[in-house]
Every structure is written in C-alpha cells, then in structure tokens.
Amino acid sequence: SIVIAVSFSSSLTLLPRAGMWMVEVKRIFGFVMLGMCFYFLGYIMPLMVVWWLIAAFLMITGIFYLKTIAAHDTKFWRAFKNAAGILCIILSVIVAYKAYTFNLNQECTNNKHAFWLDNYPAAIAQAKQEHKLVLVDIGAPFCSICKAIDNTLFAAPEISTLLQQKYIAVKIDGSDSSSPCNGHVAGKFSARGFPTILVISPNNEQVLMRWGGELYGVKIADFVAALEQTASQVR
C-alpha cells in the first residue's frame, strides 16, 4: 500500500481543489435526482398531472439558476447558470404545452385498446352469447409491469386482432375492492399479485390459463400460440 501511495502521490496535485464548483456540482446532481422522481410518479399518478409537475419543476429550476448568478461566480459558472436557466424555462413551456394537449393525445392512444371491457359480469354475458373465452387482465394503477405489458405485448397487432376475434377481453382494477361489478374478481380468482392474467371459460368460470408478471418476457409469437391453442377448446 505504501508503494501505491508513493506512486500516485504526484497525481493528487492534478485533482481540482475544493471550492464553489463542488457546491454547484452537488446542486446539479440534486436536481437530477429530483427529476428522476417523476419517472416513478408516472406509475401512481395520472400522466397529465405528472407532466404539469415536470413543467413546474423545470420553471422553478430555471428561475433558481438565473436568480443565483452571483458576482463571485467565475465566467464559466455565470455562462452555465444563464444557459441552464434559459434552457429549463424553455423546456418548461414545451412540457406545459404537452400537458395541455395531453387529453387529445390520450384519446388517440386509447383507440388501440378500445375493445377492452371494464365490467366483468358484462364480459361473461357477452362471452356466453358469442361462444368465446374471456381474457381477464387484473392489474392496478400503481403496477409498472402491468403498464409495460399493456404497452408491449397487448399493444402488438397480432395479439389485439386475436383477442378481438376469439376472446372477450376485460381489464379489472384489482386494487378497487369497492367496485360493485369488479370488486370480487381478484379474490374470486386468488389474484395475490398484479398483474394476474387469466383465460376463463364463461360457462363455469373455470380458469384455463394463468399468467403473472412473467408474461412481460414472453415472446409475442409464443403468447399468440398459447391463446390460439386455448381458444381451440371452445366448442
């Protein structure tokens, strides 16, 4: 250890000395860490609210940098604070516009899942009438893996087409036990975690297939094959 210390002792003089630059670097990392919180808020709060929060955060950050320009700052830090402040304010306006137009965009996005029902008894009745199986997706607003499966697997055209042709698909909020239509579903099928995805026979409500979070790693072709094989059981 003495040899290593002696060997690298001359290199220590190359390191920058402590000063105000360390305070500024800590502030930058602090803002970055605060910004990362919005990623996780997206799983428990409406996205429109998260966009407005991001816009407010950027505006406050921009004003902070512009207001903290001091006479003792070096030329570099003055330029940095000016650039960071102006950039954050510009970005806040862009994000605020995105939040303002979010509702219109959301309507367009939801069209790809328009065939999903949200009423379990109605789904069972329709499946009996049309002689189809029921695919039940039991999730929760705070479930990140549920959203990931929705945006990848269930968003695939092959799966969407298959579900519309051979299944009655219904989404259930398993965290809402007070729902008069769906509140009993999670308990009825022993859904101990989210997501719980089931294929059910509407006649006797027997579970034919069951998946959990592992479905996120399943290939689209494999899931299509499983759904096709299960649907073939319908007489």
C-alpha positions as CSV (number, residue, x, y, z in Angstrom):
1,S,0.0,0.0,0.0
2,I,3.0,2.3,0.7
3,V,4.3,1.7,-2.8
4,I,0.9,2.5,-4.3
5,A,0.6,5.7,-2.2
6,V,4.1,6.9,-3.2
7,S,3.5,6.0,-6.9
8,F,0.3,8.1,-7.2
9,S,1.1,10.9,-4.7
10,S,2.3,13.1,-7.5
11,S,-1.0,12.6,-9.4
12,L,-3.0,14.1,-6.4
13,T,-1.9,17.5,-7.4
14,L,-3.7,17.2,-10.7
15,L,-7.1,16.9,-8.9
16,P,-9.2,20.1,-8.8
17,R,-9.2,21.9,-5.5
18,A,-12.3,22.1,-3.3
19,G,-14.3,25.2,-3.8
20,M,-17.7,26.6,-5.0
21,W,-17.6,24.3,-8.0
22,M,-18.3,21.4,-5.7
23,V,-21.4,23.1,-4.4
24,E,-22.6,23.7,-7.9
25,V,-21.9,20.1,-8.9
26,K,-23.9,18.9,-5.8
27,R,-26.8,21.2,-6.9
28,I,-26.8,19.7,-10.4
29,F,-26.9,16.1,-9.0
30,G,-29.6,17.2,-6.6
31,F,-31.8,18.5,-9.5
32,V,-31.1,15.3,-11.5
33,M,-32.2,13.1,-8.5
34,L,-35.4,15.2,-8.1
35,G,-36.1,14.9,-11.8
36,M,-35.8,11.1,-11.6
37,C,-38.7,11.0,-9.1
38,F,-41.1,12.0,-11.9
39,Y,-40.4,8.6,-13.6
40,F,-41.8,6.8,-10.6
41,L,-44.7,9.2,-10.1
42,G,-45.9,8.2,-13.5
43,Y,-46.8,4.8,-12.1
44,I,-49.0,6.1,-9.3
45,M,-50.4,9.4,-10.7
46,P,-52.2,10.4,-13.9
47,L,-49.7,11.3,-16.6
48,M,-51.3,14.7,-17.2
49,V,-50.6,15.6,-13.6
50,V,-47.0,14.4,-13.9
51,W,-46.5,16.5,-17.0
52,W,-47.7,19.6,-15.2
53,L,-45.4,18.8,-12.2
54,I,-42.4,18.4,-14.6
55,A,-43.3,21.8,-16.2
56,A,-43.4,23.5,-12.8
57,F,-40.2,21.8,-11.7
58,L,-38.3,23.0,-14.8
59,M,-39.7,26.5,-14.4
60,I,-38.6,26.7,-10.8
61,T,-35.2,25.2,-11.7
62,G,-34.7,27.8,-14.4
63,I,-35.6,30.7,-12.2
64,F,-33.3,29.3,-9.5
65,Y,-30.3,29.3,-11.8
66,L,-31.0,32.7,-13.1
67,K,-31.5,34.2,-9.6
68,T,-28.4,32.6,-8.1
69,I,-25.9,34.2,-10.5
70,A,-23.5,36.0,-8.2
71,A,-20.7,38.4,-8.5
72,H,-18.2,35.9,-7.2
73,D,-19.1,33.3,-9.8
74,T,-16.4,32.6,-12.4
75,K,-17.1,33.3,-16.1
76,F,-17.8,29.7,-16.7
77,W,-20.4,29.3,-14.0
78,R,-22.1,32.6,-15.0
79,A,-22.5,31.3,-18.5
80,F,-23.6,27.9,-17.3
81,K,-26.3,29.3,-15.0
82,N,-27.6,31.6,-17.7
83,A,-27.7,28.7,-20.2
84,A,-29.2,26.2,-17.7
85,G,-31.8,28.8,-16.5
86,I,-33.0,29.8,-20.0
87,L,-33.0,26.1,-21.2
88,C,-35.1,25.0,-18.3
89,I,-37.6,27.8,-18.8
90,I,-37.9,26.9,-22.5
91,L,-38.3,23.2,-21.7
92,S,-41.0,24.1,-19.1
93,V,-43.0,25.9,-21.7
94,I,-42.7,22.9,-24.1
95,V,-43.7,20.4,-21.3
96,A,-46.6,22.6,-20.3
97,Y,-47.9,22.6,-23.8
98,K,-47.6,18.8,-23.9
99,A,-49.6,18.6,-20.6
100,Y,-52.2,21.0,-22.0
101,T,-52.7,18.9,-25.2
102,F,-52.4,15.5,-23.3
103,N,-56.2,14.8,-23.2
104,L,-56.4,14.9,-27.1
105,N,-53.4,12.7,-27.5
106,Q,-54.7,10.3,-24.9
107,E,-57.9,9.8,-26.7
108,C,-56.0,8.8,-29.8
109,T,-53.7,6.5,-27.9
110,N,-56.6,4.7,-26.2
111,N,-58.2,3.7,-29.5
112,K,-55.8,0.7,-29.8
113,H,-57.4,-0.8,-26.6
114,A,-60.9,0.3,-27.3
115,F,-62.2,-3.3,-27.5
116,W,-61.3,-4.0,-23.8
117,L,-64.2,-4.0,-21.5
118,D,-64.1,-2.9,-17.8
119,N,-67.1,-4.8,-16.5
120,Y,-66.6,-8.5,-15.5
121,P,-70.2,-9.6,-15.4
122,A,-70.9,-7.9,-18.8
123,A,-67.8,-9.7,-20.3
124,I,-69.1,-13.1,-19.0
125,A,-72.5,-12.5,-20.5
126,Q,-71.1,-11.4,-23.9
127,A,-68.7,-14.3,-24.0
128,K,-71.6,-16.7,-23.4
129,Q,-73.6,-15.1,-26.2
130,E,-70.8,-15.1,-28.7
131,H,-69.3,-18.5,-27.6
132,K,-65.9,-17.1,-26.8
133,L,-63.5,-17.3,-23.9
134,V,-62.8,-14.4,-21.5
135,L,-59.3,-13.0,-21.0
136,V,-59.2,-11.2,-17.7
137,D,-56.4,-8.7,-17.0
138,I,-56.3,-8.0,-13.3
139,G,-53.9,-5.0,-12.6
140,A,-53.6,-1.9,-10.6
141,P,-52.8,1.8,-11.4
142,F,-49.5,1.6,-9.5
143,C,-48.4,-1.6,-11.2
144,S,-45.5,-0.8,-13.5
145,I,-45.2,-4.2,-15.0
146,C,-49.0,-4.1,-15.9
147,K,-48.3,-0.9,-17.9
148,A,-45.3,-2.5,-19.5
149,I,-47.3,-5.5,-20.7
150,D,-50.1,-3.2,-22.0
151,N,-47.6,-1.1,-24.0
152,T,-45.7,-4.1,-25.5
153,L,-47.5,-7.4,-25.5
154,F,-51.1,-6.3,-25.6
155,A,-50.3,-3.5,-28.0
156,A,-49.0,-5.9,-30.6
157,P,-51.3,-6.0,-33.7
158,E,-51.2,-9.8,-33.8
159,I,-52.5,-10.1,-30.2
160,S,-55.0,-7.3,-30.5
161,T,-56.5,-8.9,-33.6
162,L,-56.6,-12.3,-32.0
163,L,-58.3,-11.0,-28.8
164,Q,-61.0,-9.2,-30.8
165,Q,-61.7,-12.3,-32.9
166,K,-61.7,-15.1,-30.4
167,Y,-61.9,-13.6,-26.9
168,I,-63.8,-11.1,-24.8
169,A,-61.1,-9.1,-23.1
170,V,-61.7,-7.3,-19.8
171,K,-59.5,-5.2,-17.6
172,I,-60.0,-5.2,-13.9
173,D,-58.6,-2.8,-11.3
174,G,-57.7,-5.4,-8.6
175,S,-56.9,-2.7,-6.1
176,D,-60.5,-1.4,-6.1
177,S,-62.4,-3.8,-3.9
178,S,-65.3,-1.4,-3.6
179,S,-66.3,-1.7,-7.2
180,P,-69.9,-3.2,-7.4
181,C,-69.1,-5.1,-10.7
182,N,-65.4,-6.0,-10.3
183,G,-64.6,-5.7,-6.6
184,H,-64.9,-9.5,-6.1
185,V,-62.9,-10.6,-9.1
186,A,-59.4,-10.5,-7.6
187,G,-60.5,-12.5,-4.6
188,K,-62.6,-14.9,-6.6
189,F,-59.6,-16.0,-8.7
190,S,-57.0,-15.7,-5.8
191,A,-55.1,-12.9,-7.5
192,R,-52.3,-12.4,-4.9
193,G,-50.3,-10.0,-7.1
194,F,-50.5,-7.8,-10.1
195,P,-50.7,-8.5,-12.9
196,T,-52.8,-11.6,-12.8
197,I,-53.9,-12.5,-16.4
198,L,-56.4,-15.3,-16.8
199,V,-58.3,-17.2,-19.6
200,I,-61.7,-18.2,-18.3
201,S,-64.5,-20.3,-19.6
202,P,-67.6,-18.2,-19.3
203,N,-69.9,-21.2,-18.7
204,N,-68.4,-22.3,-15.4
205,E,-65.8,-19.6,-14.9
206,Q,-63.1,-22.2,-14.8
207,V,-59.5,-20.9,-15.2
208,L,-57.9,-22.4,-18.3
209,M,-54.7,-20.4,-18.3
210,R,-53.0,-18.2,-15.8
211,W,-50.0,-15.8,-16.1
212,G,-48.4,-13.2,-13.8
213,G,-45.6,-10.7,-14.3
214,E,-43.5,-13.3,-16.2
215,L,-45.7,-12.6,-19.2
216,Y,-43.7,-9.5,-19.8
217,G,-40.8,-11.7,-21.0
218,V,-42.9,-13.9,-23.2
219,K,-42.4,-13.6,-27.0
220,I,-45.4,-12.4,-29.0
221,A,-45.4,-15.5,-31.2
222,D,-45.4,-17.8,-28.1
223,F,-48.3,-15.8,-26.5
224,V,-50.3,-15.9,-29.7
225,A,-49.8,-19.7,-30.0
226,A,-50.9,-20.2,-26.4
227,L,-54.1,-18.1,-27.0
228,E,-54.8,-19.9,-30.2
229,Q,-54.5,-23.3,-28.6
230,T,-56.7,-22.3,-25.7
231,A,-59.3,-20.8,-27.9
232,S,-59.5,-24.0,-29.9
233,Q,-61.1,-25.6,-26.8
234,V,-64.3,-23.6,-27.4
235,R,-67.0,-25.8,-28.9
